[in-house]
Amino acid sequence: MDKTVNQKAWFLVLPVFLVVAFSAVLPLMTVVNYSMQDTFGNNQFFWNGVGWFKELLDPSTDLGGRFLASLGRNLFFSLVILAIEVPLGIVVALSMPRDGWTVAACLVILALPLLIPWNVVGTIWQIFGRPDIGLLGYVLNAAGIDYNYVSNDIDAWVTVIVMDVWHWTSLVALLCYAGLKSIPEAYYQAAQIDGASRWAVFKAIQLPKMNRVLLIAVLLRFMDSFMIYTEPFVVTGGGPGNSTTFVSIELVKIALGQFDLGKAAALSLVYNLIILIVCWIFYTVMTNAGAERKPQEGAA
Amino acid sequence: MARIDLVDLAHSYGGNDAPQESFALKPVTMTWRQGGAYALLGPSGCGKTTLLNVISGIITPSRGKILFDGKDITPLSTQKRNIAQVFQFPVIYDTMTVGQNLAFPLKNRGVPKAEIDKRVAEIGRLLDLEPHLNRKATRLTADAKQKISLGRGLVRSDVAAVLFDEPLTVIDPELKWQLRSKLKALHRELDLTMIYVTHDQTEALTFADTVVVMHDGRVVQSGTPAELFDKPAHTFVGYFIGSPGMNIIPAEVRGREARIGGHVIVLNRAYDNLPAGAKIEIGVRPEFVEVVAPAPGLLTAKIERIDDLGRIRFARTRLGDAKLAARAPAGFTSSDGDAGLKFDPSHVHVYADSLLVEGAA
């Protein structure tokens, strides 16, 4: 079959090229430009080559030390919230009703935290956790637990993690629920006839049927938690000390606090690269998992 | 292995207080012989799947009892009933190999490993799944998957009955035949009670020795394929089974005569005690009516078209308001669209309010 060749179609794509150029390519190139230079204010720039990148990966320098420490904190944070939110989301999804009016009620309640803007979530928890006027902080202290997220590292971490779990477990639960809903009733009936226990049903039917949405949930939650900024910034401001300073908070400190545009640009490029690599890994894993599930015709 | 008795069994999805007319399954009492091959045949929504699910325990009936070998098992859960069921779409445990799929029901019941391996190997051989036992079950074709579903039922040595819920829906036509003969062979070999739900009469008639026809929640007839064909107990059975279905024509019946629009058709039996006020119809299969050249003494019909089915031709005719299909013998042609109808008296049945009336000899 001959396809019609018409080069005019390129004109239709042109607006997109322009928009992408101004919104993504040019800003990115500016960042690349900054990352090779140093500035002392007054719009004066000096060439620095790959100096910032070298420093960034060398833990003995100030920049490298701060970057690697915040990266470590960030990865730890992501792992912890994944370890809590994924199993918790599955449990919530499993215990949701399968039909009736209660389904709608559950969905609305689950969706509520997702609809609240980040900085509002941060503010809610910032006040909620205050030992003097916050309900949570006051009750905990009244119960004899010494809780103060402003002065205690562990309390600050617990607060930030619980806040994230509160905010985002719903997302995992909703995705899992969608996965569960797609399992035909016959599977449960067959399992009943096969004498499967509740646990066996979960392992043999529900988990395998959910693993596609679980991969998406893990990807979304990892990316989001790896880029987290607003909530911990509002609650702890990265403190006490640097204990809850994640990469994005560190980046803003360097870029806007110290106005070290060169260092900040180098850091954000590396940060971006990490996210791209993780995305690519997840994407590959997901498409491979999908390909494996396709039945081979004529195999019988 | 068991004989299954249904005693006054009924089910309503709207609860027991719903009017009986709305019941998905109206009260039925019947016995399924141990080792029999049964087909539950009926159009969609006739209650056949409900009946099947009641037997397997997925649905608890609103009324009545189910007995396995005389023991009341109505309150028992599906797990405790020793029933195997094959569903419309193959149910496969994705993460397991074919062998693990087959072993699953035994593992759940705590059967020793050596015993499991033995049974799995045996059933794998029986179903020709041997070469695939160590492969992931998801990678197989639909018919192989359906065999695995079946195998999971057969692997238990104590199954009382195997239930099939339209199991060939997703199978390619050419493989349907193979799989159906496989089922028949298994039935002979294993001496299992098999109940097969379908809306396809060919499937039902080729699989079963007893076909149970359901209509609107009721069992309207249960019999061998030949009985259903020769002597439909209900007009529904008449036109649902057979292709084309039975001709059902309103008529006045008195003694050994049926009158259609003033024309007399001779009957083989005498019908003197027909219920007064009932809707009287005669039923005759197209195979037993022949179109011939119009002649005095023959009922005359207008031919609308002639369907050539290869082996046999059927004339579609119009008789007043009624439509009637009849066999067109080789070489028959109609010049003016009129034809005479020749009835075979021994195959003309009389129905009162849709139910077969047995005439006196």
Interface residues (C-beta under 8 A of the other chain):
Chain A: P184 A186 Y187 Q189 A190 Q192 I193 D194 G195 A196 S197 A200 A204 I205 P208 K209 R293 P295 Q296 E297 G298 A299 A300
Chain B: N53 S56 G57 I58 S77 T78 Q79 I83 A84 Q85 F87 Q88 F89 V91 Y93 D94 T95 M96 F104 P105 N108 R109 H132 R135 T138 R139 L140 T141 D143 A144 S149 R152 G153
